[in-house]
Amino acid sequence: MNLKSHSLWKFTKMSSIPFIDIGANLTDPMFKGIYNGKKKHKEDLEDVLERAWKNDLKKIIITSGSLNDCIEALKIASLSENLYCTVGCHPTRCDEFTEAKSPEAYLNSLTDLIKNNQSKVVAIGECGLDNQRLHFCSKEIQEKYFEMQLKLSGDFNLPLFLHCRDAAPTFLEILKRNPNLIKSGGVVHSFDGSLKEAIDIINLGFYIGINGCSLRTDDNLKTVSELPINRLMLETDCPWCEVKQTHPSYSYVQTKFNSVKKEKFIDGSMVKGRNEPSTIRQVFEVLASLKKEDPVCLGNQIYQNTMELFFKDK
């Protein structure tokens, strides 16, 4: 199947499609105008959020990757009734468990944040395994504290927000041997694996999160085109994972955004190379073209998937 030969779908009813960004790294310094430790422009998170609401974002889940991230994410989530967050430790930062007073103390700190903010915390994570970046944290440490964090999901009946990079066999093995701790399900976000890996994940009761990094290659596009729509969710993983002009997926993008270089920042502008929640439209346009689905039906199905997993009790 030549995906590039498919005609583009016309999104005449885009304004009626509600979006939820399940993964936005709004604690990243880029939203404070800081890039690689250097201040380039003023903080503009308020403008970023205003653009998101204008582009039909109904809710945004802020991703946390460390204890400090969780604290900052909760502060940001307090700014709007439509902002929520995860609580957990990213695989590349799991050394924090061993650097704390004790691993149990670190886990207890995460537990306290969840207990005290149950109206805002909608998932455990971002946790999982990352074999692409072992220079940040060893396999052994990642695996041990990924499994430890599953207890939070079991204790609080919260879904998991999961990360898996080149680690599917071990990742799936850990989930399978903890059936009582994964009953609330979850999503494997920023998925870029094989169709078989996706099916194995879905068969465990999990969803698949799609962003620009899920759509970088022709193989990615073929895999995504074959995934069932009742197991899909949308995300931006901003400020990263935009749909780039060099990606084959870009040919399906219809909504284009004006942006300026960070060095030439002006109030109200998007920043070139810094992804943000508004661009979830582009991920959706690619997905709708690949699936050849009516945009409204597809959008409503994905919205329903997301509400069912994260917000059914909110």
Salt bridges, closest charged atoms under 4 A:
ASP44 OD2 - ARG274 NH2 2.79
ASP56 OD2 - ARG281 NH2 2.53
ASP69 OD2 - ARG93 NH1 3.03
GLU72 OE2 - LYS32 NZ 3.86
GLU126 OE2 - HIS90 NE2 3.50
GLU126 OE2 - HIS163 ND1 2.75
GLU126 OE2 - HIS189 NE2 2.73
ASP130 OD2 - ARG133 NH2 2.93
ASP130 OD2 - HIS163 NE2 2.80
GLU147 OE1 - ARG177 NH2 2.77
ASP155 OD2 - LYS151 NZ 2.71
GLU173 OE2 - ARG177 NH1 3.04
ASP192 OD1 - ARG165 NH1 3.25
ASP192 OD2 - ARG216 NH2 3.20
ASP200 OD2 - LYS196 NZ 2.88
GLU226 OE2 - LYS222 NZ 2.66
GLU235 OE1 - HIS189 ND1 2.66
GLU263 OE2 - LYS262 NZ 3.74
ASP267 OD1 - LYS42 NZ 3.00
GLU276 OE2 - ARG51 NE 2.74
GLU276 OE1 - ARG274 NH2 3.87
